[in-house]
Every structure is written in C-alpha cells, then in structure tokens.
Amino acid sequence: MPRAQNEPFSERPKRAGAPGDRAALATLIAASMAGFLGALAGSSVNVALPAIGASLHADAVSLSWVVTAFLVVSASLLLPLGSLADRIGRRRLFVLGLAVSAGTGMASAAARSASGLIALRALMGVGGALQFATSLALVVALTPAARRGAAIGIAISSVYVGLAAGPFVGGILTEMFGWRSVFLVPAAGTLPALALALLGVPDDARAANGQRFDVRGALVYVAGLSFTLFACSRLTTPSGVAMGVLGVAVLVGFIALERRTAQPLIDLRRVLHNRVFVLSNLAAMIHYAATSAVGYFLSLYLQSVRGLGPREAGLVLVTQPVFMALLSPLAGRLSDRVQARWLASGGMLLSTLGLWLLVQVEAATSLAVVVAALVTLGVGFAMFSSPNTNAVVSSVPRGELGVANAVLATMRNVGQALSMASALLLVSVHVGSQSLGPLAAPGLIDAMGTAFVVFTVAALLGALASLARGSRVPPGQSTK
C-alpha cells in the first residue's frame, strides 16, 4: 500500500529535525500516565459506590449507571474516533481527551445529584475514548520497530498498575476525604500528563487531502454498539433481549453500509484479508470474555462464602494485576524477538490453566488454590496482552494505527461486556433474588463452577485462534 501524501511528520523516515528518542520517551510517559490514571479512576470508583449512593440518595440501578455510562460511551466511540484521528492527527485528539477527562473529573467531584453524576460520567467516557483511541497509536508511531514491543509492554503495564492500585487507593481516599476525592485526585493527576502531551509529543496534525470522515457510518456504528453493550448487562429482561436484537441488527446494517461506502470508517474488505489482524483481535475478545468476570465472582466468593472483609478480599484479588503489571514489560520486550503467535498463545494456555484451577473451587477449598489460580492468570495475561497488541499494530500501515488501536480496544470492551453478561445471567439463574450470605452460598458456587467451565473452554478456543494467526501479513500492511 503506497504511503499517503498526508502522512504525518512523525511517521516519515527520520531525517534532520525529525522527532527522535526524546519525543518517543515523552510520548510513552504521557501515554503511560494517562493509562495509569484512567485505570485508577475506573477501578477506584467501584469502591466508592456505596458512599456515593448514601450521599446522593441513589438506588442500586442509578449506581450501576455511574459505571455503565462510562463504559458504553467510551466503547461505542473508539472506532469512529480512531478513524478520525488517522485523518486529522492523533495528538490533537489525545490532548483533547486528557482535557475532557480532567474537566469532567473535577466536575464529577462537585456533582449534587445522581443524574448529574451519570451525565458527567458519560462525558468522561468521551474523554476516555479520545485517549484510548490515540495513546498507543502515538507510542507505536514514534517508537522504532526494534523497541516497539518493549514500549507497548510499559504502556500496558501502567494500566495494570492502575487497576491494581485502584481499589486500595479508592478505599483510602473515600475513608479519609470522602467519595468526591476519588474523582478529584485522578483529574488533578491528569494535568501534568496534559502539559507533557502539549510540550513533548510531536504535533502530527494533517490536512484531510480529500479523505472524508464517514459520519453516517460512525452514527450507525455508535448506535448499534451502544444498544448491544447496554443489552449485555440486561439479558435477563425482555427489554434487554429486545435491545440486544436491535443492536445486532443495526451492526449488520453498518457492515452492509460500509461495503458500499467509498471511504468507510474501516475498510472491511482489506481487513478481512489480514489474517494476523483479524485473528489477533478475535483472540483478544475471547481472552477478555474468558477472564474479565473472574474478579467479580471471586470478590463475591471471598466475602459472602469465605467471610473475608473487603480489605482482605482485595489483598487476595490484587495478586493477578500485580503479576500482570510486573511481567507485561518483559513480555513486550520478548515480542520484539519472538513471534506473537507463540508468546500470546502460550499466555492464553496459562490463562486456561488458571481458569481450570478455579473450576475446582468449593466452599472449603484452600485459599492457596485461589491465589495459585490468580498468579497463573496474571502471568498468562501478561504473556498474552503485550505480544498480541504488538501483533495487531504491526500488521497495519502506519496511517491506520488509530483504527487498529481502536478496534483492539473495542474487542477488549466487548469481551468484558460478554464476560459480565455471562456472569450476571448465571448468578440470576443459580442465586436469584436471594441476599448474598450463607443461604446463597451453594447457588453462588454453582454459578461460579458453570462460569469457569465455560470460560476455560473459551480460553482454549482462543488459544487455538491465536495459534492460527500465523506471522504473515499482506504486503504493505506492516508498520515495521
């Protein structure tokens, strides 16, 4: 594929005055700060929900929307914003995303009603999508191919550190300063990242040069994915099923529309011929679908069945993200030397083993088994994520890094939604409307057992998809 005339300065071959290691380092630091703070904010909010409910007089449904509004909006906007970034420049959207996140975070800290907070969280989802769709693409564009995996590993590790620290930091902030500090602290921390992005990240602004943004396709896509993700959390209700059917129908219409569009949001014809790209994204979706609900189930199990307090349960659950954070940079460096199909597939097989260990968990199972499963999952996740991401972004032209990054992030969100939808469905079947406690323990263990069997099989199938990707990409596709 010939290089586009409007390719940004930072993506052309190096010459005098071109951005070098200093710009690449500044971009990696800014992206890592954004990833850490975004994950910290997202995971700490969950701890603060009871305090938010008491302060704003919000019921359980409203509190669920504090989390859901962000997820649905951010996931639905990723692909359109990634496509837009490839056309007008990634740095300007990244900077805008940081500014929106900082502003909405500070405004959330001053919210006076549940509805106002939910609206602000939806706007915060816009800021999150702007960052998720551009940050890693900027890192890849400015990092030499020989060091790309290492940079990706560091960026991904920063997210896992945020996920690991979130519940602990959120608990301390909520206890000491109130729930508003959970929004205020990450927002304030975003300001240095914003300054670094403005001063240290090269401007890759570009003219459209005849490249039209597919507004109609973007609107159809956002509607279809929003309906589908919203339905995932309500599949046990008739309205949720109807919303899901509508969402899938709209997405099918989006595919038909894109095939007839001269300059589509995503070139499906060419994408489907890129085996590495397709199977790497499929493996990512399956991996997240198989593992995302583990923390949800084990949190309920450790507190409702084993009688641990929130702090003790958190110390057990933090095992997985700690290993993910520690090993992701190493896995990223290895992916610069070893094919992703071997590293990522080995990681998925380790995740499969960790899920199989959780199938064995009963009311009297030693906590050592649970910790061993979480360690195995953490190592497997680290081995999978960085190499798989490297494979995705290395399989497309530099001019399409925004779309590639956005598609991968969308697969992550869809996988998480599917995982939680499965968990909620099984809990509703086996536990029903019972309050969590000793009487509900047998049903919860049955739901866990069924879920982990399904997740184990899914992870094994994902490992096969990962192996099947091969290592070849269509001529002209690679960013290397």
C-alpha positions in Angstrom: 0.0 0.0 0.0 1.6 3.3 -1.1 2.3 5.8 1.7 -0.3 8.5 1.9 0.7 12.0 0.9 -0.8 13.4 4.2 1.3 11.1 6.3 2.3 13.0 9.5 5.8 14.3 10.0 6.4 11.8 12.9 5.7 8.8 10.7 8.0 9.6 7.8 11.6 8.2 7.6 13.9 10.0 10.0 15.9 12.9 8.7 17.4 16.1 10.2 15.0 17.6 12.6 12.7 14.6 12.8 11.5 13.7 16.3 13.8 11.2 17.9 14.2 9.3 21.2 13.3 12.3 23.3 9.9 12.7 21.6 9.3 8.9 21.8 10.1 8.9 25.5 7.8 11.9 26.2 5.0 10.2 24.3 5.5 7.0 26.2 5.5 8.8 29.5 2.3 10.8 28.6 0.5 7.7 27.4 1.5 5.7 30.4 0.4 8.4 32.8 -2.9 8.6 31.0 -3.3 4.8 31.1 -2.5 4.6 34.8 -4.8 7.4 35.8 -7.7 6.2 33.7 -7.4 2.7 35.2 -7.0 4.1 38.7 -10.1 6.3 38.3 -12.2 3.4 36.8 -11.3 0.8 39.4 -11.5 3.1 42.4 -15.0 4.3 41.6 -16.3 0.8 42.3 -15.1 1.1 45.9 -16.8 4.5 46.4 -20.2 3.5 45.0 -21.8 2.8 48.5 -20.7 6.2 49.7 -21.9 7.9 46.5 -25.3 6.2 47.0 -25.6 7.4 50.6 -24.5 11.0 49.7 -26.6 11.5 46.6 -29.6 9.3 47.7 -29.1 7.0 44.7 -30.5 3.5 44.4 -28.7 0.4 43.1 -29.8 1.0 39.5 -28.6 4.6 39.4 -25.2 3.5 40.9 -24.8 0.8 38.2 -25.2 3.6 35.6 -22.3 5.5 37.2 -20.1 2.7 35.9 -22.1 1.7 32.8 -22.5 5.2 31.3 -18.7 5.5 31.1 -18.2 2.0 29.6 -20.9 2.2 27.0 -20.0 5.7 25.7 -16.2 5.0 25.6 -16.6 1.7 23.9 -19.0 3.0 21.3 -16.8 5.9 20.3 -13.5 4.1 20.0 -13.7 3.1 16.3 -15.1 6.4 15.0 -12.5 8.4 17.0 -9.7 6.1 15.9 -10.7 6.7 12.2 -11.0 10.4 12.8 -7.5 10.5 14.4 -6.0 8.8 11.4 -7.4 11.6 9.2 -6.8 14.8 11.2 -4.0 13.8 13.7 -3.8 11.7 16.8 -2.0 14.1 19.1 -4.8 16.7 19.0 -7.4 14.1 19.9 -5.2 12.7 22.7 -4.7 16.2 24.1 -8.5 16.8 23.9 -9.2 13.6 25.6 -6.9 14.5 28.5 -8.5 17.9 28.9 -12.0 16.4 28.8 -11.1 13.7 31.4 -9.6 16.4 33.7 -12.5 18.7 33.4 -15.3 16.1 33.8 -13.4 14.5 36.7 -13.3 17.8 38.6 -16.9 18.5 37.7 -17.9 15.0 39.0 -16.3 15.8 42.3 -18.8 18.7 42.6 -21.9 16.7 41.4 -25.0 17.3 43.5 -27.3 14.6 42.1 -27.1 11.1 40.8 -28.4 12.1 37.4 -25.8 14.9 37.1 -23.0 12.5 38.1 -24.2 9.9 35.5 -24.2 12.6 32.8 -20.7 13.7 33.7 -19.6 10.1 33.7 -20.9 9.7 30.1 -18.9 12.8 29.1 -15.9 11.3 30.9 -16.4 8.3 28.6 -15.9 10.6 25.6 -12.6 11.7 27.1 -11.6 8.1 27.8 -12.4 7.1 24.2 -10.3 10.0 22.8 -7.3 8.7 24.9 -7.8 5.0 24.3 -8.1 5.5 20.5 -4.9 7.5 20.2 -2.4 7.0 23.1 -1.0 3.6 22.0 -1.1 4.6 18.3 1.1 7.6 19.1 3.6 5.4 21.0 3.8 2.9 18.1 4.2 5.7 15.5 7.2 7.3 17.3 8.9 4.1 18.6 11.4 2.2 16.3 10.2 -1.2 15.4 13.0 -2.9 17.2 11.8 -1.4 20.5 8.1 -1.3 19.9 7.2 -4.3 21.9 9.0 -3.0 25.0 7.3 0.4 24.7 3.9 -1.4 24.3 4.7 -3.5 27.4 5.4 -0.4 29.5 2.2 1.3 28.4 0.1 -1.7 29.1 1.8 -2.3 32.4 0.9 1.2 33.5 -2.8 0.3 33.1 -2.4 -2.8 35.2 -0.7 -0.9 37.9 -3.7 1.5 37.9 -6.1 -1.4 38.1 -4.1 -3.0 41.0 -3.9 0.3 42.9 -7.4 1.5 42.3 -9.4 -0.4 44.9 -6.8 0.2 47.6 -6.3 3.9 46.8 -10.1 4.4 46.3 -10.8 2.9 49.7 -8.3 5.2 51.4 -9.5 8.3 49.6 -13.1 7.5 50.3 -12.5 6.8 54.0 -10.2 9.9 54.6 -11.5 12.5 52.3 -14.9 11.3 51.0 -16.0 9.9 47.7 -15.5 13.2 45.8 -11.8 12.8 46.1 -11.9 9.6 44.0 -12.8 11.8 41.0 -10.7 14.8 42.0 -7.3 13.1 42.5 -7.1 11.4 39.1 -8.4 14.6 37.4 -5.6 16.6 39.1 -3.0 14.0 38.2 -4.1 14.3 34.5 -2.9 17.9 34.3 0.8 17.0 34.2 0.1 14.4 31.5 -1.7 17.1 29.6 1.2 19.5 29.9 3.6 16.8 28.8 1.4 16.0 25.8 1.3 19.6 24.7 5.0 20.3 25.2 6.7 16.9 24.4 4.5 15.0 21.9 5.2 16.0 18.3 2.2 17.5 16.5 1.0 15.1 13.8 -1.8 17.3 12.6 -2.6 16.7 9.0 -4.9 18.1 6.3 -7.8 16.0 5.1 -6.5 15.9 1.5 -9.7 14.6 0.2 -10.1 11.9 2.9 -13.7 12.1 4.0 -14.8 11.0 7.5 -17.6 8.6 7.3 -20.1 10.5 9.5 -23.1 8.3 8.5 -21.2 5.1 9.2 -20.0 6.5 12.5 -23.5 7.3 13.7 -24.9 3.9 12.7 -21.9 2.1 14.4 -22.3 4.1 17.6 -26.0 3.3 17.8 -25.6 -0.4 17.1 -22.7 -1.0 19.6 -24.4 1.2 22.3 -27.6 -0.9 22.0 -25.6 -4.1 22.1 -23.4 -3.2 25.1 -26.4 -1.8 27.0 -28.3 -5.1 26.4 -25.3 -7.2 27.7 -26.0 -6.1 31.3 -29.8 -6.8 31.0 -30.0 -10.1 29.1 -32.3 -11.5 31.8 -35.0 -9.0 31.0 -37.3 -8.9 27.9 -36.3 -5.3 27.2 -32.6 -6.3 27.4 -33.1 -9.1 24.8 -35.0 -6.7 22.5 -32.3 -4.1 22.8 -29.7 -6.7 22.0 -31.5 -7.9 18.9 -31.9 -4.3 17.7 -28.2 -3.6 18.4 -27.0 -6.7 16.4 -29.4 -5.7 13.5 -28.0 -2.2 13.4 -24.4 -3.5 13.4 -25.3 -5.8 10.5 -26.7 -2.8 8.7 -23.4 -1.0 9.5 -21.4 -3.7 7.8 -23.6 -3.6 4.7 -23.3 0.2 4.6 -19.5 0.2 4.9 -19.2 -2.2 2.0 -20.9 0.4 -0.2 -19.0 3.4 1.1 -16.1 4.8 -0.9 -14.2 6.0 2.2 -15.5 3.8 5.0 -14.9 4.1 8.7 -13.0 0.8 8.4 -12.1 -0.9 5.1 -13.7 -4.3 5.9 -12.7 -5.9 2.6 -9.0 -5.3 3.2 -9.2 -6.0 7.0 -10.7 -9.4 6.4 -7.8 -10.4 4.2 -5.4 -9.5 7.0 -5.3 -12.8 8.9 -3.0 -11.6 11.7 -5.1 -8.6 12.4 -8.4 -10.5 12.4 -7.3 -13.5 14.5 -5.3 -11.3 16.9 -8.4 -9.2 17.6 -10.6 -12.3 17.9 -8.1 -13.8 20.4 -8.2 -10.6 22.4 -12.0 -10.6 22.6 -12.1 -14.2 23.7 -9.4 -13.7 26.3 -11.2 -10.8 27.9 -14.5 -12.6 27.7 -13.0 -15.6 29.5 -11.2 -13.7 32.2 -12.9 -10.4 33.0 -15.6 -11.8 35.3 -13.0 -13.6 37.5 -12.7 -10.7 39.9 -16.4 -10.3 40.2 -17.0 -13.9 41.1 -14.1 -14.2 43.5 -15.0 -10.9 45.2 -18.4 -12.4 46.0 -17.0 -15.8 46.9 -14.3 -14.5 49.2 -16.7 -12.2 51.1 -20.0 -14.0 51.0 -18.8 -17.6 51.2 -15.4 -17.4 53.0 -16.3 -14.5 55.3 -13.3 -12.2 54.4 -13.6 -8.5 54.8 -13.3 -6.1 51.8 -9.7 -5.3 52.7 -8.7 -9.0 53.0 -10.5 -9.9 49.8 -8.8 -7.0 48.0 -5.4 -8.3 49.1 -6.2 -11.7 47.6 -7.6 -10.2 44.3 -4.7 -7.8 43.8 -2.4 -10.9 43.1 -3.5 -11.1 39.4 -2.9 -7.4 38.4 0.4 -7.3 40.3 1.8 -10.1 38.2 0.3 -8.5 35.1 2.0 -5.2 35.8 5.4 -6.8 36.7 5.6 -9.1 33.7 4.0 -7.1 30.9 7.2 -5.1 30.1 9.2 -8.3 29.9 6.6 -9.9 27.6 6.6 -6.8 25.4 10.4 -6.9 25.0 10.2 -10.6 24.2 7.7 -9.9 21.5 10.3 -7.9 19.7 12.3 -11.1 19.2 9.7 -14.0 19.4 6.6 -14.3 17.2 3.4 -13.2 19.0 1.7 -16.4 18.0 3.9 -18.3 20.3 4.0 -15.9 23.3 0.4 -14.9 23.1 -0.9 -18.4 22.6 1.3 -19.6 25.5 -0.2 -16.9 27.6 -3.8 -18.0 26.7 -2.9 -21.6 27.6 -1.7 -20.4 31.0 -5.0 -18.5 31.4 -6.8 -21.6 30.5 -4.9 -23.5 33.3 -5.7 -20.7 35.8 -9.4 -20.9 34.9 -9.4 -24.7 35.2 -7.9 -24.3 38.7 -10.9 -22.1 39.6 -13.3 -24.8 38.4 -12.2 -26.8 41.4 -13.1 -24.1 44.0 -15.7 -25.1 46.6 -16.7 -23.6 49.9 -13.8 -25.3 51.8 -11.1 -25.0 49.1 -7.8 -23.7 50.4 -7.2 -20.1 49.6 -3.8 -21.2 48.3 -5.6 -22.7 45.3 -7.3 -19.4 44.6 -4.0 -17.5 44.9 -2.3 -20.0 42.6 -5.0 -19.6 40.0 -4.7 -15.8 40.2 -0.9 -16.0 39.8 -1.3 -18.2 36.8 -3.9 -15.9 35.3 -1.7 -12.9 35.9 1.3 -14.5 34.2 -0.9 -15.7 31.3 -2.5 -12.3 30.9 0.9 -10.6 30.8 2.3 -13.1 28.2 -0.8 -12.6 26.0 -1.6 -8.9 26.1 1.6 -7.1 25.1 2.7 -9.5 22.4 -0.9 -9.6 21.0 -1.1 -5.8 20.9 2.3 -5.7 19.2 1.0 -8.1 16.6 -2.1 -6.0 15.9 -0.4 -2.7 15.5 2.5 -4.2 13.5 0.1 -5.7 10.9 -1.4 -2.4 9.6 0.1 0.6 7.7 1.2 3.5 9.9 -1.6 5.6 8.5 -4.2 3.2 10.1 -2.7 2.9 13.6 -5.6 4.8 15.1 -8.2 2.4 13.7 -6.1 -0.6 14.6 -5.7 0.6 18.2 -9.4 1.4 18.4 -10.6 -2.0 17.1 -8.4 -3.7 19.6 -9.7 -1.6 22.5 -13.3 -2.3 21.2 -12.6 -6.0 21.3 -11.5 -5.6 24.9 -14.6 -3.8 25.9 -16.9 -6.2 24.0 -15.1 -9.1 25.7 -15.6 -7.6 29.1 -19.2 -7.0 28.4 -19.8 -10.6 27.3 -18.0 -11.9 30.4 -20.0 -9.8 32.8 -23.3 -10.6 30.9 -22.5 -14.3 31.3 -21.7 -13.9 35.0 -24.9 -11.9 35.7 -27.0 -14.4 33.8 -25.6 -17.4 35.8 -25.9 -15.6 39.1 -29.6 -14.8 38.3 -30.3 -18.4 37.5 -28.5 -20.0 40.4 -28.8 -17.3 43.1 -31.9 -15.4 42.0 -33.2 -12.7 44.3 -31.6 -14.1 47.5 -29.4 -11.8 49.5 -25.7 -12.8 49.5 -24.8 -14.8 52.5 -24.6 -18.4 53.8 -28.0 -19.3 52.3 -27.0 -18.1 48.9 -23.5 -19.7 49.0 -24.4 -23.1 47.3 -26.0 -21.2 44.4 -23.1 -18.9 44.1 -20.6 -21.7 44.0 -22.8 -23.5 41.3 -22.8 -20.3 39.2 -19.0 -19.9 39.6 -18.4 -23.6 38.6 -20.5 -23.3 35.5 -19.0 -20.0 34.5 -15.4 -21.2 34.9 -16.1 -24.3 32.9 -17.4 -22.1 30.1 -14.5 -19.7 30.4 -12.0 -22.5 30.4 -13.4 -23.9 27.1 -13.5 -20.3 25.6 -9.9 -19.6 26.6 -8.8 -22.9 25.0 -10.6 -22.0 21.8 -9.0 -18.6 21.9 -5.5 -20.1 22.2 -6.2 -22.1 19.0 -7.3 -18.9 17.3 -4.1 -17.2 18.5 -2.0 -20.1 17.1 -3.9 -20.0 13.8 -3.0 -16.3 13.1 0.4 -17.2 11.7 3.0 -14.5 11.3 2.5 -13.3 7.8 0.6 -10.1 6.9 -0.5 -8.9 3.5 2.2 -7.0 1.5 2.4 -3.3 2.5 0.4 -3.8 5.7 3.1 -3.9 8.3 4.2 -0.8 10.2 7.7 -2.2 10.6 
